[in-house]
Structure formats: structure tokens, C-alpha cells
């Protein structure tokens, strides 16, 4: 390693004649200002110099500095020696500044000269600093700068010995000394964001910072928060705890993000003990009218009051907010030991844990378990919602209703319509509950209709007096491979439990047009007075788990064993459409009609006898055409084939 020349340990200042500047004064400022800037007596910057630094009898002093300085030197009689920009030895270049000195009698005539030539064009008066002796001259003392010619408003005054002009637009400070750069020395903005540890720290941000990055909502937290910028055009918005933060100076900091955020960014902790109600509600409420996404991590979020999405009343006031999407990381299906995302009722909640209050549209709810903890009356309620998608959600241990789908009030049009539910499960041990309740406002003709369910399960479990699925003012809805079931030990409808309950009272003609495809339903019950249900259909009605086949004449269908019930394709008489050899057809005969083979030739047959949906006989054989096969009071289902 090679050696280098060492600079003097002490600085010595000389006058114009080369003599030591004994007793002189040296002032240090931030460049281009009159703001003092510190120097030190040691390189560790622990012992401050006075400002000004007073030189000894040899014109010496120990001066350590960091970065660039405006250095102003006076002799012991307070005569200006120089006013120049300087910097520490590691500072590198000093930008494009030029210092120019003009001397009276040589470069100008006091009282006469109004123009001075410049060594280069500054381009703008803002890029010049003019001093008459030590007195700074404001911009209004300059008439014009044209190229390299500077013209004053009036002649340089009599008595001025020197004119000093600084020209330039930038200063390079090199590598700043340790600890010498802080908030005040940096130009904070979108390119250089000030880092804050928490939202609380952002609320205390200094006024010269307008762009920031917040590490987490709470100091030391692990959740991501993100970038923020001051919105100078907003002076009225309230602090919503997440996407808009109002600091101590009254400025509005906007989260630099699309409306797609986690509830943690509004202060939720999800630790299974903190009450996260306010934080989750704030995240939902902060969504703009066009909607957005509120996300949940794989945690347990405790709530103590209802959460509400949408600001309508399901009547005369529609929601101004639509497109709301609440998305978790999983509802805990199958063998998962705990749900990935769980919203937990930690206290008594008289209404729903979550309510969508319309009329509103384009709603999504997915990958969340709502655990009522036998505290919440209702799990999830949709009130006058259309274009809904709910999937992979569980609703458990509620008191009264798991999934409540309710159309709105007047005016007509506040329906629940064009909605889909996939892999939704409700289950509770509370007696007398309803896993699914679908209804509307009969008086105002607002029903729940055109809604589909796929692979859903509504389970009364061990509860008594419970209903898996309850239907009232409902029309044209379908269920595909769904279960409406529960504890069936000891027979159908244990302790008053039902799989599907059809209630026409108060809404004559409904439920109507419900279709159940390949569903397993514990049992059915129809509640009628003078109000009657219309026809509802079952295709592939499950019977393998002791389900009771419906007996009401307007609950029509066919079982998974091919048994047709309650008049679905059940004529009082039926004739064959062809008598050709090899022709096969299925014939159905009601309880008062004999089962008779078609006339002519010889027929092979297979007959099933059923009474009240229960198979009580089966037979087969070959008989001549016209033979009477059965005369009993059963419904008869006979497959026939002409063999000759």
C-alpha cells in the first residue's frame, strides 16, 4: 500500500499580502444561505467549533467539516476577506458554481457602472447571487440578464469596493459525513420515500416529507403496509385508518394502491384475542363506490358486532357501493385442523355476523369460515343482492339462521336474483335453527329467484327442531348435488327436524319452481292453509340414507332408483306408442289404474310397485299382449319390451 501526503492538521488563513490573518473570523453557512452550519475540532464530530471560528495569532484554527459550506472570512477589523463556497476533501466536485469578483476602479466605476460582463450565462436571475461588498442584493436590483450581460436597475453605489457574483444551478456535496444528512437535507418524493415504522409514525411526519413507505400498521408488526403520498388537493377527507391517513399537520396521506387491500392495513391483528370489528369494517367502508377487494390472511379474526357491506336499506335507498369482494385464504374444509381464515363471534351479536345491505350487485364472498360460537344469531345475510358469488365458505354454530337470503322491500325490483353458491356449508348444534332461509317481500312482489346452489350442505347435525333448508317467497331456484340433512338416528324428521321446509302461509303460490338435482334431503314438510305452494321438482331424489320420499302432490319427482312420485309423468292411463318387435318403453300407472301389457304379440316386462314413495314389490316375466299384470292400489312403474 502506497503512502500519500498528509494535509496540515491545522488550517492557516492569510491576508491579501500573504501575512497570517491574526484574530480573524471565519463563518460557516449552508451554501447560498445565511443559515449556520456546524464545524468541529475533531473528525468524530463530537467537539463543536464556535461559529464564527476565531483565528489565533498565527491565523490558525482546527476546522473539521462535512459536505459543502459557504465560508465567509473577515480580518480582525471586520473587513471582508472572501465569501466563497468550499467543501470537505472527500466532497468531490462542487457542481457548476462559479465565483466572480469585480474590483472598484478596475472592473467598475461606483456611481456610474450599470452593467457587468459575466463569464457564462446563468440562464435566469434565480441562478445568480450578487453581493455589494458583504451585502446581498435581491433580484429586484437587477434589470435584466441577456446572455452574459448583467444590467442593474441603477448604477453600482458609491462606496462599494467589490462586487461578488456567484453563478450556477447545482452543488455536488460528495459523500456526506456520518450523521450529517437528515430529513431537512433530502428532497423527499416518489423516488426517495421516507421510511416509517408504523401508521402512528406517519401521522407525526414532518412537513418537508410528502412521500413515504410504511413498514407495518403497528411498530414491529409483520404485515405489509406500503407506500403513501400526500394528496394536496384534499383538505377535508376523514382519516379512515388505512387508505387515508390524516397527519398532525392536517395533510391527507393516500395509500398508493388500487382498492385491493388486507384488513391488516386498517389495523386488524387476527390474533384470536384482539377485537378486529372496527378495523375490518373500516377496510370494507373505505372501498370506493365502484368496489374493490378486501382480503383476509389465514388467521382468526374476532368480532363483537355485525359487519356490513353496502349502504342501502334494501328498500327505497339502494347501496351506492357495489362490486364488493371479501376474500380469505380458505374455509377449512376436509381434514384441515383449523380454517385458514375464520371470522369468530367473540361476543353476543343480535344480527348477522356479516350483512350485505342492498339493493347492490356484483358481490363476492369466498374462502372464509364464519364461526358464530353460539353467540351470533345469523351467520351471513344477503339482503336485495344480485350478481352474487359465494363459494368455499362455512357458517357454523349460529343461533338461528346460518345463510339468510332475503329480498328487499318496496319498490318492486329489490330482488335477490342471478346468484350462485358453491361449496357452502352451514352447521349448528343449536336447537330450532335454520341452516338456509330463503324469503322475500310478498306484498311488494320482491322474491328470491334465479339462484343456484352447487355441492352445498345444510346440516342440522345433533340439533332438535331444526330445519336444514327453509323456503318461503322463493321462485325458480335450483340445487345441484346438495345435501339438506342432519342427525337421522331413530327415523325421519328426528324431533321435528326437516331437510326441506316449504311454507306457503303468507305467500300464496310460493315456493314455486324449485328444482333439486341429485340431492339428498332428510325429509320434506309443506305448511299450507288457504295459501298453497305450486309445483316443485326433484330429479334423482336420494334414498340411500333413509331419506323420506315426499308425499305432497306438488312435490313431484323421481328417485335415484327410478321411482316416480306424486304424479311426475303419472297419467290415469297410458298407451304404447309402437308395437314393433324389440320396442322398449316405460309405462306408469297410478294407484287406481291396473297395469296392463299392450295388446298384441308377446311382451317382456319388469314392474316396480310403490306406495307413498316406498317400494313394496317388484316382479318380471313374459306374458301375451293385453295381460293384466297388477291390480293393486300401488303406483306401478313397468318397463316393457315386445319380443314377438
Secondary structure as UniProt FT lines:
FT   STRAND          11..12
FT   TURN            16..17
FT   TURN            22..23
FT   STRAND          25..29
FT   TURN            31..32
FT   TURN            43..44
FT   STRAND          53..54
FT   TURN            57..58
FT   STRAND          60..61
FT   STRAND          68..74
FT   TURN            76..77
FT   STRAND          80..87
FT   TURN            89..90
FT   TURN            95..96
FT   STRAND          98..104
FT   TURN            105..107
FT   TURN            110..112
FT   STRAND          115..117
FT   HELIX           125..127
FT   STRAND          128..132
FT   TURN            133..134
FT   STRAND          135..137
FT   HELIX           139..141
FT   STRAND          142..146
FT   TURN            147..148
FT   STRAND          149..152
FT   TURN            158..159
FT   STRAND          162..167
FT   TURN            178..179
FT   HELIX           183..185
FT   STRAND          194..196
FT   HELIX           199..203
FT   TURN            207..208
FT   STRAND          211..214
FT   TURN            219..220
FT   STRAND          226..230
FT   TURN            232..233
FT   STRAND          244..246
FT   TURN            248..249
FT   STRAND          252..255
FT   STRAND          260..262
FT   HELIX           263..266
FT   STRAND          271..275
FT   HELIX           277..285
FT   TURN            289..290
FT   STRAND          292..295
FT   STRAND          300..303
FT   STRAND          307..309
FT   STRAND          324..327
FT   TURN            334..335
FT   STRAND          342..345
FT   STRAND          349..366
FT   STRAND          369..371
FT   TURN            373..375
FT   STRAND          376..396
FT   STRAND          401..406
FT   TURN            412..413
FT   STRAND          416..427
FT   TURN            431..432
FT   STRAND          434..439
FT   TURN            442..445
FT   STRAND          448..454
FT   STRAND          457..459
FT   TURN            461..462
FT   STRAND          467..471
FT   STRAND          474..475
FT   STRAND          478..480
FT   STRAND          483..485
FT   TURN            489..490
FT   TURN            492..493
FT   HELIX           494..496
FT   STRAND          498..503
FT   TURN            505..506
FT   TURN            508..509
FT   STRAND          515..517
FT   STRAND          520..521
FT   STRAND          524..527
FT   STRAND          536..541
FT   TURN            544..545
FT   TURN            553..554
FT   STRAND          555..559
FT   TURN            560..561
FT   STRAND          564..565
FT   TURN            566..569
FT   TURN            581..582
FT   STRAND          584..589
FT   TURN            591..592
FT   STRAND          595..596
FT   STRAND          602..611
FT   TURN            612..613
FT   STRAND          614..624
FT   TURN            625..626
FT   STRAND          628..630
FT   STRAND          635..642
//
